[in-house]
Amino acid sequence: MDVLELLEAASLLVPEEAATENDITVRDIWDYLVHDEWDIALGLLEELGDARSLPLAFWEQLAEAAEQLRLERSATWCHWRCSEIRNGVIRADLTLRPAAEARRTTPISGVGVLRPMWDIGRLSPTGGRAVSIARLWVENMPTLEPGGRATVRLVPLTPAHWTHVQPGQQITMHEDRTVAGTAVILEVCHPATTMPAR
């Protein structure tokens, strides 16, 4: 499919009553599509998708459209949202340890590149602490400095490890044996149980 077809197909998956914070609706998006303003339509569709739960096919179509438009950050975000639907997502308030107290002295990327280990209270078969891996996306910030604090989105590598995690729970982030940061769980969304066909 070309960009226009992808954006049209994605817009058909958005309920008509859905609106952005600025009261932009799917009908408004169709006006942008008619006038070949595809990048604006894509951004508005992302905004509509961020405000409500939409199916995997919606985000897959937006990701492909963003790739065709060479909008790298949008493509990365749409692929991230696909991962959230497949694996679930945990939102948390993360505070990194200051550079003087931790091994990390450089900012972490905010766009889902880092895959740190997390102590979420699991035990190994021998009774010791076990860690689980989750990719990390920093909300509304391109990077997070050592000592900084932000709301983050975690996509578990093994969703079954995270089923016991609940809002209010404190977990620790590790990039090696030392604690790199501490997070308090804000929200847990489990993986979609049924996946729409592509």
Backbone as a printed PyTorch tensor [residue, N CA C, xyz], in Angstrom:
tensor([[[  0.8430,  -1.1950,   0.0000],
         [  0.0000,   0.0000,   0.0000],
         [  0.8780,   1.2460,   0.0000]],

        [[  0.3810,   2.2960,  -0.6400],
         [  1.1220,   3.5550,  -0.5970],
         [  0.7270,   4.3320,   0.6580]],

        [[  1.3740,   5.4630,   0.8640],
         [  1.1620,   6.2470,   2.0870],
         [ -0.3060,   6.6190,   2.2720]],

        [[ -0.9320,   7.1200,   1.2250],
         [ -2.3300,   7.5400,   1.3340],
         [ -3.2200,   6.3690,   1.7310]],

        [[ -3.0290,   5.2070,   1.1060],
         [ -3.8390,   4.0340,   1.4410],
         [ -3.6270,   3.6040,   2.8930]],

        [[ -2.3910,   3.6550,   3.3550],
         [ -2.0880,   3.2780,   4.7380],
         [ -2.7610,   4.2210,   5.7240]],

        [[ -2.6710,   5.5230,   5.4420],
         [ -3.2700,   6.5050,   6.3460],
         [ -4.7980,   6.4160,   6.3280]],

        [[ -5.3710,   6.1750,   5.1450],
         [ -6.8210,   6.0070,   5.0550],
         [ -7.2600,   4.7820,   5.8480]],

        [[ -6.5310,   3.6710,   5.6800],
         [ -6.8760,   2.4360,   6.3950],
         [ -6.7630,   2.6310,   7.9060]],

        [[ -5.7200,   3.3150,   8.3520],
         [ -5.5510,   3.5690,   9.7870],
         [ -6.6760,   4.4500,  10.3120]],

        [[ -7.0560,   5.4710,   9.5460],
         [ -8.1000,   6.3900,  10.0230],
         [ -9.4440,   5.6920,  10.1520]],

        [[ -9.6680,   4.6470,   9.3580],
         [-10.9230,   3.9050,   9.4530],
         [-11.0170,   3.0890,  10.7510]],

        [[ -9.8930,   2.8890,  11.4270],
         [ -9.8790,   2.1390,  12.6850],
         [-10.1180,   3.0330,  13.9080]],

        [[-10.2120,   4.3530,  13.6800],
         [-10.4290,   5.3050,  14.7690],
         [-11.9260,   5.5920,  14.8750]],

        [[-12.5090,   5.4520,  16.0750],
         [-13.9330,   5.7750,  16.2310],
         [-14.2160,   7.2320,  15.8470]],

        [[-15.3540,   7.4580,  15.2280],
         [-15.7070,   8.8120,  14.7580],
         [-15.7410,   9.8370,  15.8730]],

        [[-16.1260,   9.4200,  17.0900],
         [-16.2410,  10.3730,  18.1970],
         [-14.8890,  10.7320,  18.8120]],

        [[-13.8200,  10.0450,  18.4110],
         [-12.4950,  10.3210,  18.9740],
         [-12.0310,  11.7150,  18.5520]],

        [[-11.3700,  12.4000,  19.4880],
         [-10.8560,  13.7410,  19.1990],
         [ -9.5550,  13.9630,  19.9580]],

        [[ -8.6830,  14.8020,  19.3890],
         [ -7.4460,  15.1690,  20.0630],
         [ -7.7530,  16.2110,  21.1400]],

        [[ -6.7420,  16.6190,  21.8750],
         [ -6.9220,  17.6690,  22.8910],
         [ -7.4280,  18.9650,  22.2660]],

        [[ -7.1020,  19.1780,  20.9830],
         [ -7.5370,  20.3890,  20.2760],
         [ -8.8090,  20.1510,  19.4650]],

        [[ -9.5370,  19.0910,  19.7980],
         [-10.8060,  18.7450,  19.1500],
         [-10.6700,  18.4390,  17.6560]],

        [[ -9.5290,  17.9170,  17.2550],
         [ -9.3600,  17.4390,  15.8790],
         [ -9.9360,  16.0300,  15.8220]],

        [[-10.7790,  15.7680,  14.8150],
         [-11.4130,  14.4530,  14.6720],
         [-10.9190,  13.7720,  13.3980]],

        [[-11.3950,  12.5550,  13.1970],
         [-11.0440,  11.8070,  11.9860],
         [-11.5000,  12.5580,  10.7410]],

        [[-12.6260,  13.2190,  10.8060],
         [-13.1030,  14.0030,   9.6480],
         [-12.1090,  15.0960,   9.2750]],

        [[-11.5240,  15.7400,  10.2930],
         [-10.4990,  16.7590,  10.0190],
         [ -9.2790,  16.1300,   9.3500]],

        [[ -8.9340,  14.9430,   9.8000],
         [ -7.7680,  14.2510,   9.2320],
         [ -8.0160,  13.9330,   7.7630]],

        [[ -9.2390,  13.5540,   7.4300],
         [ -9.5510,  13.2750,   6.0250],
         [ -9.3220,  14.5210,   5.1600]],

        [[ -9.5870,  15.7040,   5.6980],
         [ -9.3050,  16.9310,   4.9420],
         [ -7.8100,  17.0570,   4.6440]],

        [[ -6.9700,  16.7220,   5.6200],
         [ -5.5220,  16.7720,   5.3840],
         [ -5.1170,  15.7360,   4.3330]],

        [[ -5.7450,  14.5640,   4.3730],
         [ -5.4190,  13.5250,   3.3830],
         [ -5.8140,  13.9700,   1.9770]],

        [[ -6.9870,  14.5980,   1.8470],
         [ -7.4660,  15.0780,   0.5410],
         [ -6.4930,  16.1010,  -0.0480]],

        [[ -5.8730,  16.9000,   0.8270],
         [ -4.9540,  17.9380,   0.3700],
         [ -3.4840,  17.4760,   0.3930]],

        [[ -3.2740,  16.1550,   0.4580],
         [ -1.9280,  15.5510,   0.4230],
         [ -1.0030,  16.0520,   1.5330]],

        [[ -1.5640,  16.4110,   2.6680],
         [ -0.7540,  16.8180,   3.8230],
         [ -0.6170,  15.6060,   4.7410]],

        [[  0.1260,  14.6170,   4.2190],
         [  0.2050,  13.3070,   4.8520],
         [  0.9570,  13.3330,   6.1790]],

        [[  2.0070,  14.1430,   6.2700],
         [  2.7650,  14.1840,   7.5240],
         [  1.9120,  14.7570,   8.6550]],

        [[  1.0780,  15.7530,   8.3480],
         [  0.1840,  16.3230,   9.3690],
         [ -0.8610,  15.2810,   9.7700]],

        [[ -1.4250,  14.6000,   8.7660],
         [ -2.4260,  13.5660,   9.0480],
         [ -1.8180,  12.4610,   9.9140]],

        [[ -0.6060,  12.0680,   9.6140],
         [  0.0730,  11.0290,  10.3960],
         [  0.2440,  11.4630,  11.8490]],

        [[  0.7100,  12.6960,  12.0530],
         [  0.8970,  13.2060,  13.4110],
         [ -0.4060,  13.2520,  14.1960]],

        [[ -1.4750,  13.6600,  13.5290],
         [ -2.7730,  13.7290,  14.2070],
         [ -3.3220,  12.3330,  14.5120]],

        [[ -3.0890,  11.3880,  13.6090],
         [ -3.5060,  10.0150,  13.8860],
         [ -2.7360,   9.4400,  15.0740]],

        [[ -1.4370,   9.7370,  15.1560],
         [ -0.6540,   9.3040,  16.3170],
         [ -1.2590,   9.8770,  17.5970]],

        [[ -1.6120,  11.1500,  17.5470],
         [ -2.1920,  11.8130,  18.7230],
         [ -3.5110,  11.1530,  19.1180]],

        [[ -4.3420,  10.8210,  18.1410],
         [ -5.6020,  10.1280,  18.4320],
         [ -5.3320,   8.7480,  19.0260]],

        [[ -4.3290,   8.0610,  18.4930],
         [ -3.9800,   6.7320,  18.9960],
         [ -3.4130,   6.7630,  20.3970]],

        [[ -2.7080,   7.8280,  20.7330],
         [ -2.1280,   7.9420,  22.0720],
         [ -3.1970,   8.2100,  23.1230]],

        [[ -4.3360,   8.7390,  22.7090],
         [ -5.3980,   9.1000,  23.6500],
         [ -6.3510,   7.9430,  23.9380]],

        [[ -6.2790,   6.8740,  23.1590],
         [ -7.1960,   5.7480,  23.3660],
         [ -6.5300,   4.4570,  22.9030]],

        [[ -7.1490,   3.3620,  23.2390],
         [ -6.6330,   2.0500,  22.8550],
         [ -7.1280,   1.7050,  21.4530]],

        [[ -6.1890,   1.5700,  20.5310],
         [ -6.5390,   1.2070,  19.1520],
         [ -5.8160,  -0.0870,  18.7890]],

        [[ -6.3100,  -0.8150,  17.7930],
         [ -5.7480,  -2.1330,  17.4740],
         [ -4.3360,  -2.0680,  16.8820]],

        [[ -3.6840,  -3.2200,  16.9340],
         [ -2.3280,  -3.3590,  16.4050],
         [ -2.2490,  -2.9040,  14.9420]],

        [[ -3.2420,  -3.2480,  14.1410],
         [ -3.2330,  -2.8870,  12.7190],
         [ -3.1170,  -1.3790,  12.5200]],

        [[ -3.7380,  -0.5870,  13.3870],
         [ -3.6510,   0.8780,  13.3100],
         [ -2.1920,   1.3160,  13.3800]],

        [[ -1.4660,   0.8300,  14.4130],
         [ -0.0770,   1.2420,  14.6070],
         [  0.8420,   0.6720,  13.5310]],

        [[  0.5490,  -0.5320,  13.0410],
         [  1.3560,  -1.1040,  11.9550],
         [  1.2290,  -0.2690,  10.6900]],

        [[  0.0150,   0.1740,  10.3730],
         [ -0.1940,   0.9920,   9.1830],
         [  0.4780,   2.3550,   9.3260]],

        [[  0.3910,   2.9490,  10.5190],
         [  1.0680,   4.2340,  10.7360],
         [  2.5830,   4.0760,  10.6420]],

        [[  3.1130,   2.9850,  11.1810],
         [  4.5630,   2.7500,  11.1310],
         [  5.0330,   2.6440,   9.6820]],

        [[  4.2970,   1.8970,   8.8860],
         [  4.6780,   1.7440,   7.4760],
         [  4.5690,   3.0770,   6.7290]],

        [[  3.5180,   3.8360,   6.9990],
         [  3.3600,   5.1530,   6.3640],
         [  4.5180,   6.0730,   6.7650]],

        [[  4.8750,   6.0770,   8.0570],
         [  5.9690,   6.9230,   8.5370],
         [  7.2880,   6.5320,   7.8840]],

        [[  7.4980,   5.2310,   7.6940],
         [  8.7260,   4.7880,   7.0150],
         [  8.7560,   5.2830,   5.5750]],

        [[  7.6130,   5.1760,   4.8920],
         [  7.5630,   5.6450,   3.4980],
         [  7.7720,   7.1560,   3.4030]],

        [[  7.3000,   7.8790,   4.4180],
         [  7.4850,   9.3360,   4.4510],
         [  8.8620,   9.7360,   4.9990]],

        [[  9.6370,   8.7480,   5.4260],
         [ 10.9730,   8.9520,   6.0150],
         [ 10.9110,   9.8220,   7.2740]],

        [[  9.8690,   9.5980,   8.0710],
         [  9.7090,  10.2870,   9.3560],
         [ 10.1830,   9.3140,  10.4380]],

        [[ 11.4860,   9.3330,  10.6850],
         [ 12.1320,   8.3240,  11.5210],
         [ 11.5630,   8.2600,  12.9370]],

        [[ 11.4040,   9.4070,  13.5810],
         [ 10.9030,   9.3880,  14.9650],
         [  9.4780,   8.8560,  15.0220]],

        [[  8.6350,   9.2560,  14.0820],
         [  7.2590,   8.7390,  14.0470],
         [  7.2520,   7.2330,  13.8130]],

        [[  8.0850,   6.7600,  12.8940],
         [  8.1590,   5.3200,  12.6240],
         [  8.6000,   4.5620,  13.8740]],

        [[  9.5990,   5.1020,  14.5640],
         [ 10.0910,   4.4650,  15.7870],
         [  8.9920,   4.4120,  16.8370]],

        [[  8.2590,   5.5270,  17.0250],
         [  7.1780,   5.5650,  18.0040],
         [  6.0730,   4.5750,  17.6460]],

        [[  5.6850,   4.5020,  16.3820],
         [  4.6060,   3.5980,  15.9660],
         [  5.0200,   2.1390,  16.1540]],

        [[  6.2740,   1.8150,  15.8420],
         [  6.7630,   0.4530,  16.0930],
         [  6.7710,   0.1630,  17.5930]],

        [[  7.1460,   1.1730,  18.3950],
         [  7.1300,   1.0150,  19.8490],
         [  5.7170,   0.6810,  20.3270]],

        [[  4.7180,   1.4240,  19.8120],
         [  3.3310,   1.1750,  20.2210],
         [  2.8930,  -0.2390,  19.8240]],

        [[  3.3680,  -0.7460,  18.6790],
         [  3.0840,  -2.1350,  18.2960],
         [  3.6450,  -3.0910,  19.3510]],

        [[  4.8680,  -2.8210,  19.8170],
         [  5.4940,  -3.6540,  20.8590],
         [  4.6840,  -3.6130,  22.1460]],

        [[  4.1520,  -2.4380,  22.4870],
         [  3.3380,  -2.3230,  23.6980],
         [  2.1000,  -3.2120,  23.6120]],

        [[  1.4750,  -3.2540,  22.4460],
         [  0.2650,  -4.0660,  22.2810],
         [  0.6160,  -5.5500,  22.3720]],

        [[  1.7290,  -5.9340,  21.7520],
         [  2.1390,  -7.3410,  21.7560],
         [  2.6240,  -7.8150,  23.1260]],

        [[  3.4090,  -6.9810,  23.8220],
         [  4.0930,  -7.4060,  25.0500],
         [  3.5680,  -6.7620,  26.3170]],

        [[  2.6750,  -5.7950,  26.2030],
         [  2.2330,  -5.0420,  27.3630],
         [  3.1600,  -3.8760,  27.6170]],

        [[  2.7300,  -2.9650,  28.4950],
         [  3.5440,  -1.7920,  28.8200],
         [  3.3500,  -1.4610,  30.2830]],

        [[  4.4340,  -1.0650,  30.8970],
         [  4.4180,  -0.6130,  32.2900],
         [  4.8960,   0.8270,  32.2830]],

        [[  4.0730,   1.7390,  32.7910],
         [  4.4950,   3.1320,  32.9420],
         [  5.0010,   3.3000,  34.3620]],

        [[  6.1190,   4.0070,  34.5070],
         [  6.7240,   4.1650,  35.8280],
         [  7.3910,   5.5230,  35.9490]],

        [[  7.5430,   5.9630,  37.1920],
         [  8.2730,   7.1910,  37.5190],
         [  9.6960,   6.7530,  37.8750]],

        [[ 10.6460,   7.0140,  36.9690],
         [ 12.0330,   6.5570,  37.1230],
         [ 12.9340,   7.6980,  37.5680]],

        [[ 13.7760,   7.4220,  38.5590],
         [ 14.8260,   8.3470,  38.9720],
         [ 16.1580,   7.6340,  38.8100]],

        [[ 17.0210,   8.1940,  37.9560],
         [ 18.3530,   7.6250,  37.7790],
         [ 19.2650,   8.0850,  38.9100]],

        [[ 20.2180,   7.2540,  39.2580],
         [ 21.2000,   7.6570,  40.2650],
         [ 22.1160,   8.7170,  39.6580]],

        [[ 22.6000,   9.6600,  40.4590],
         [ 23.5230,  10.6840,  39.9520],
         [ 24.8190,  10.0420,  39.4340]],

        [[ 25.4740,  10.7160,  38.5020],
         [ 26.7010,  10.2000,  37.8970],
         [ 27.7650,   9.8880,  38.9430]],

        [[ 27.8320,  10.6670,  40.0100],
         [ 28.8460,  10.4510,  41.0530],
         [ 28.5880,   9.1730,  41.8470]],

        [[ 27.3580,   8.6400,  41.7810],
         [ 26.9970,   7.4580,  42.5670],
         [ 26.7630,   6.2160,  41.7220]],

        [[ 26.9030,   6.3390,  40.4180],
         [ 26.6020,   5.2090,  39.5370],
         [ 27.6510,   5.0850,  38.4450]],

        [[ 27.6160,   3.9700,  37.7460],
         [ 28.5630,   3.7550,  36.6450],
         [ 28.2350,   4.6340,  35.4390]],

        [[ 26.9580,   4.8820,  35.2120],
         [ 26.5600,   5.6780,  34.0460],
         [ 26.8540,   7.1530,  34.3000]],

        [[ 27.5810,   7.7430,  33.3470],
         [ 27.8990,   9.1720,  33.4420],
         [ 27.3220,   9.9470,  32.2650]],

        [[ 26.6710,   9.2250,  31.3380],
         [ 26.0890,   9.8690,  30.1580],
         [ 24.5730,   9.6970,  30.1770]],

        [[ 23.8520,  10.5670,  29.4690],
         [ 22.3910,  10.4370,  29.4120],
         [ 21.9800,   9.1430,  28.7040]],

        [[ 20.7980,   8.6360,  29.0510],
         [ 20.2590,   7.4980,  28.3160],
         [ 19.3390,   8.0150,  27.2190]],

        [[ 19.3010,   7.2900,  26.1170],
         [ 18.4140,   7.6510,  25.0150],
         [ 16.9760,   7.4570,  25.4520]],

        [[ 16.1260,   8.3690,  25.0420],
         [ 14.7220,   8.2880,  25.4230],
         [ 13.8490,   7.5270,  24.4550]],

        [[ 14.4020,   7.0140,  23.3590],
         [ 13.5690,   6.4470,  22.2970],
         [ 13.6360,   4.9230,  22.1870]],

        [[ 13.6100,   4.2430,  23.3090],
         [ 13.4470,   2.7950,  23.2870],
         [ 14.6480,   1.9840,  22.8850]],

        [[ 15.8400,   2.5670,  22.9240],
         [ 17.0500,   1.8510,  22.5350],
         [ 17.5840,   1.0020,  23.6840]],

        [[ 17.5510,   1.5520,  24.8970],
         [ 18.1130,   0.8870,  26.0730],
         [ 17.2260,  -0.2740,  26.5170]],

        [[ 17.8700,  -1.4110,  26.8470],
         [ 17.1750,  -2.6000,  27.3400],
         [ 17.7760,  -3.0060,  28.6850]],

        [[ 17.5340,  -2.2130,  29.7170],
         [ 18.1310,  -2.5360,  31.0140],
         [ 17.4540,  -3.7340,  31.6910]],

        [[ 18.1340,  -4.2260,  32.7100],
         [ 17.5900,  -5.2860,  33.5460],
         [ 16.8370,  -4.6300,  34.6970]],

        [[ 15.8050,  -5.3080,  35.1810],
         [ 14.9570,  -4.7810,  36.2450],
         [ 14.7770,  -5.8220,  37.3310]],

        [[ 14.9740,  -5.4060,  38.5720],
         [ 14.6450,  -6.2560,  39.7110],
         [ 13.1980,  -5.9460,  40.0580]],

        [[ 12.3140,  -6.8840,  39.7060],
         [ 10.8790,  -6.6890,  39.9220],
         [ 10.3490,  -7.6420,  40.9890]],

        [[ 11.2710,  -8.1960,  41.7900],
         [ 10.8620,  -9.0580,  42.8970],
         [ 10.7920, -10.5350,  42.5640]],

        [[ 11.2800, -10.9280,  41.4030],
         [ 11.2930, -12.3500,  41.0370],
         [ 12.4930, -13.0390,  41.6740]],

        [[ 12.3500, -14.3360,  41.9150],
         [ 13.4410, -15.1360,  42.4580],
         [ 13.8760, -16.1760,  41.4320]],

        [[ 15.1730, -16.4920,  41.4570],
         [ 15.7090, -17.5300,  40.5750],
         [ 15.3600, -18.9000,  41.1600]],

        [[ 15.5660, -19.9890,  40.4060],
         [ 15.2890, -21.3270,  40.9410],
         [ 16.0920, -21.6440,  42.2150]],

        [[ 17.2330, -20.9980,  42.3960],
         [ 18.0430, -21.2390,  43.5960],
         [ 17.6640, -20.3240,  44.7570]],

        [[ 16.6900, -19.4430,  44.5430],
         [ 16.2200, -18.5670,  45.6090],
         [ 16.8290, -17.1770,  45.6140]],

        [[ 17.8030, -16.9180,  44.7290],
         [ 18.4010, -15.5850,  44.6320],
         [ 17.5350, -14.6570,  43.7960]],

        [[ 17.9020, -13.3960,  43.7770],
         [ 17.1680, -12.4100,  42.9740],
         [ 17.3650, -12.7040,  41.4850]],

        [[ 16.2860, -12.5830,  40.7270],
         [ 16.3360, -12.7190,  39.2730],
         [ 15.9340, -11.3880,  38.6650]],

        [[ 16.5420, -11.0370,  37.5590],
         [ 16.1890,  -9.7930,  36.8810],
         [ 15.4620, -10.1070,  35.5740]],

        [[ 14.6750,  -9.1570,  35.1200],
         [ 13.9440,  -9.2700,  33.8650],
         [ 14.2870,  -8.0690,  32.9990]],

        [[ 14.2870,  -8.2650,  31.7090],
         [ 14.6740,  -7.2100,  30.7720],
         [ 13.4340,  -6.5370,  30.1940]],

        [[ 13.4970,  -5.2090,  30.0940],
         [ 12.4280,  -4.4420,  29.4480],
         [ 13.0550,  -3.2480,  28.7400]],

        [[ 12.6040,  -3.0120,  27.5080],
         [ 13.0300,  -1.8120,  26.7880],
         [ 12.4410,  -0.5940,  27.4680]],

        [[ 13.1180,   0.5540,  27.3280],
         [ 12.7370,   1.7680,  28.0510],
         [ 12.5490,   2.9320,  27.0860]],

        [[ 11.3970,   3.5880,  27.2030],
         [ 11.0940,   4.8090,  26.4280],
         [ 10.8160,   5.9160,  27.4400]],

        [[ 11.4910,   7.0470,  27.3140],
         [ 11.2740,   8.1810,  28.2060],
         [ 10.1980,   9.0610,  27.5870]],

        [[  9.1220,   9.3080,  28.3350],
         [  8.0270,  10.1270,  27.8030],
         [  8.4310,  11.5970,  27.7360]],

        [[  8.1700,  12.2130,  26.5890],
         [  8.3210,  13.6630,  26.3750],
         [  9.7360,  14.2040,  26.5560]],

        [[ 10.7480,  13.3500,  26.4680],
         [ 12.1400,  13.8060,  26.5920],
         [ 13.0160,  12.9730,  25.6670]],

        [[ 13.9520,  13.6060,  24.9370],
         [ 14.8230,  12.8280,  24.0430],
         [ 15.8660,  12.0080,  24.8030]],

        [[ 16.2740,  12.4770,  25.9950],
         [ 17.2500,  11.7620,  26.8130],
         [ 16.9140,  11.9780,  28.2860]],

        [[ 17.5280,  11.1440,  29.1270],
         [ 17.3840,  11.3110,  30.5740],
         [ 18.7880,  11.3150,  31.1740]],

        [[ 19.1260,  12.4230,  31.8180],
         [ 20.4570,  12.6230,  32.4040],
         [ 20.6160,  11.7990,  33.6800]],

        [[ 21.8580,  11.4040,  34.0210],
         [ 22.0980,  10.7890,  35.3250],
         [ 21.5730,  11.7140,  36.4220]],

        [[ 20.8860,  11.1430,  37.4000],
         [ 20.2750,  11.9320,  38.4580],
         [ 18.9170,  12.4860,  38.0830]],

        [[ 18.5180,  12.3360,  36.8290],
         [ 17.2490,  12.8720,  36.3460],
         [ 16.0690,  11.9840,  36.6950]],

        [[ 14.8820,  12.5610,  36.5170],
         [ 13.6410,  11.8630,  36.8300],
         [ 12.6540,  12.0880,  35.6920]],

        [[ 11.9370,  11.0240,  35.3190],
         [ 10.9590,  11.1340,  34.2380],
         [  9.9800,   9.9730,  34.3010]],

        [[  8.8540,  10.1540,  33.6230],
         [  7.9270,   9.0520,  33.4210],
         [  8.4490,   8.2480,  32.2390]],

        [[  8.5210,   6.9340,  32.4270],
         [  9.0380,   6.0540,  31.3820],
         [  8.0110,   4.9870,  31.0530]],

        [[  8.1680,   4.3990,  29.8780],
         [  7.3390,   3.2880,  29.4240],
         [  8.2760,   2.0960,  29.2670]],

        [[  7.9210,   0.9750,  29.8560],
         [  8.7240,  -0.2390,  29.7840],
         [  7.9650,  -1.3000,  28.9970]],

        [[  8.6340,  -1.8950,  28.0010],
         [  8.0540,  -3.0210,  27.2680],
         [  8.8690,  -4.2560,  27.6340]],

        [[  8.2520,  -5.2060,  28.3580],
         [  8.9670,  -6.4010,  28.8040],
         [  9.3940,  -7.3030,  27.6550]],

        [[ 10.6010,  -7.8530,  27.7690],
         [ 11.0670,  -8.8360,  26.7980],
         [ 10.2960, -10.1480,  26.9930]],

        [[ 10.0360, -10.5010,  28.2620],
         [  9.2570, -11.6980,  28.6040],
         [  8.0580, -11.2470,  29.4460]],

        [[  6.9190, -10.9790,  28.8110],
         [  5.7600, -10.4460,  29.5290],
         [  5.3240, -11.2770,  30.7320]],

        [[  5.4790, -12.5990,  30.6680],
         [  5.0410, -13.4650,  31.7700],
         [  5.7730, -13.1560,  33.0710]],

        [[  6.9810, -12.6120,  32.9920],
         [  7.7340, -12.2540,  34.1950],
         [  7.0910, -11.0870,  34.9390]],

        [[  6.2980, -10.2800,  34.2530],
         [  5.8060,  -9.0090,  34.7890],
         [  4.3520,  -9.0580,  35.2430]],

        [[  3.7240, -10.2150,  35.2320],
         [  2.2880, -10.2870,  35.5300],
         [  1.9530,  -9.8870,  36.9610]],

        [[  2.8920,  -9.9970,  37.8840],
         [  2.6410,  -9.6590,  39.2890],
         [  2.8780,  -8.1850,  39.6200]],

        [[  3.4600,  -7.4400,  38.6780],
         [  3.8070,  -6.0360,  38.9260],
         [  2.5260,  -5.2070,  39.0220]],

        [[  2.4720,  -4.3180,  40.0320],
         [  1.2660,  -3.5190,  40.2680],
         [  1.6150,  -2.0600,  40.5260]],

        [[  0.6810,  -1.1380,  40.2480],
         [  0.9170,   0.2720,  40.5620],
         [  1.2950,   0.4520,  42.0300]],

        [[  2.2520,   1.3560,  42.2570],
         [  2.7440,   1.6230,  43.6020],
         [  3.9730,   0.8090,  43.9660]],

        [[  4.2250,  -0.2720,  43.2420],
         [  5.3810,  -1.1270,  43.5200],
         [  6.6720,  -0.4220,  43.1000]],

        [[  7.7150,  -0.5950,  43.8890],
         [  9.0290,  -0.0250,  43.5510],
         [  9.8960,  -1.1150,  42.9310]],

        [[ 10.5550,  -0.7840,  41.8250],
         [ 11.4690,  -1.7070,  41.1550],
         [ 12.7890,  -0.9840,  40.9280]],

        [[ 13.8570,  -1.7460,  40.6860],
         [ 15.1610,  -1.1150,  40.4500],
         [ 15.6940,  -1.4790,  39.0750]],

        [[ 16.3590,  -0.5100,  38.4640],
         [ 16.9580,  -0.6620,  37.1420],
         [ 18.4370,  -0.9600,  37.3000]],

        [[ 18.9210,  -1.8920,  36.4760],
         [ 20.3330,  -2.2730,  36.4990],
         [ 20.8720,  -2.3130,  35.0740]],

        [[ 22.0730,  -1.7780,  34.8850],
         [ 22.7900,  -1.9690,  33.6300],
         [ 23.9700,  -2.9050,  33.8560]],

        [[ 24.2870,  -3.1490,  35.1190],
         [ 25.2580,  -4.1400,  35.5580],
         [ 24.7840,  -4.5790,  36.9470]],

        [[ 25.6640,  -5.0350,  37.8000],
         [ 25.2280,  -5.5100,  39.1300],
         [ 24.7540,  -4.3690,  40.0430]],

        [[ 25.1800,  -3.1550,  39.7510],
         [ 24.8260,  -2.0290,  40.6120],
         [ 23.4680,  -1.4520,  40.2110]],

        [[ 22.8230,  -0.7560,  41.1370],
         [ 21.5320,  -0.1180,  40.8670],
         [ 21.7720,   1.1550,  40.0660]],

        [[ 21.1190,   1.2570,  38.9070],
         [ 21.2520,   2.4360,  38.0520],
         [ 20.1270,   3.4330,  38.2940]],

        [[ 19.0050,   2.9390,  38.8190],
         [ 17.8660,   3.8070,  39.0580],
         [ 16.7690,   3.0830,  39.8060]],

        [[ 15.8250,   3.8510,  40.3000],
         [ 14.6830,   3.3110,  41.0360],
         [ 13.4150,   3.8510,  40.3930]],

        [[ 12.4310,   2.9810,  40.2490],
         [ 11.1770,   3.3860,  39.6180],
         [  9.9890,   2.9440,  40.4600]],

        [[  8.9390,   3.7430,  40.4240],
         [  7.6710,   3.3930,  41.0580],
         [  6.6540,   3.1830,  39.9350]],

        [[  6.0070,   2.0250,  39.9500],
         [  5.0460,   1.6740,  38.9050],
         [  3.8200,   2.5920,  38.9980]],

        [[  3.4370,   3.1720,  37.8590],
         [  2.2610,   4.0410,  37.7800],
         [  1.0600,   3.3210,  37.1690]],

        [[  1.3230,   2.4840,  36.1650],
         [  0.2410,   1.8590,  35.4060],
         [  0.7660,   0.5870,  34.7590]],

        [[ -0.0740,  -0.4390,  34.6870],
         [  0.2880,  -1.7000,  34.0440],
         [ -0.7870,  -2.0430,  33.0260]],

        [[ -0.3760,  -2.2430,  31.7760],
         [ -1.2780,  -2.6850,  30.7160],
         [ -0.7240,  -4.0070,  30.1810]],

        [[ -1.4960,  -5.0600,  30.3250],
         [ -1.0430,  -6.3790,  29.8950],
         [ -1.1260,  -6.5040,  28.3690]],

        [[ -0.4150,  -7.4760,  27.7970],
         [ -0.4590,  -7.6600,  26.3370],
         [ -1.8750,  -7.9390,  25.8470]],

        [[ -2.0970,  -7.5720,  24.6010],
         [ -3.3980,  -7.8880,  23.9790],
         [ -3.5190,  -9.4060,  23.9090]],

        [[ -4.6980,  -9.9360,  24.2410],
         [ -4.8760, -11.3840,  24.2510],
         [ -5.1000, -11.9180,  22.8560]],

        [[ -5.7520, -11.1530,  22.0210],
         [ -5.9350, -11.5800,  20.6430],
         [ -5.3360, -10.5350,  19.7440]],

        [[ -4.6370, -11.0120,  18.7320],
         [ -3.9480, -10.0940,  17.8520],
         [ -4.6760, -10.0340,  16.5230]],

        [[ -5.0380,  -8.8410,  16.0870],
         [ -5.7090,  -8.7150,  14.7830],
         [ -4.7990,  -9.1930,  13.6560]],

        [[ -5.3810,  -9.7520,  12.6420],
         [ -4.6070, -10.2000,  11.4860],
         [ -4.0690,  -9.0020,  10.7340]],

        [[ -2.9220,  -9.1940,  10.1140],
         [ -2.3150,  -8.1130,   9.3300],
         [ -2.9680,  -7.9770,   7.9940]]])
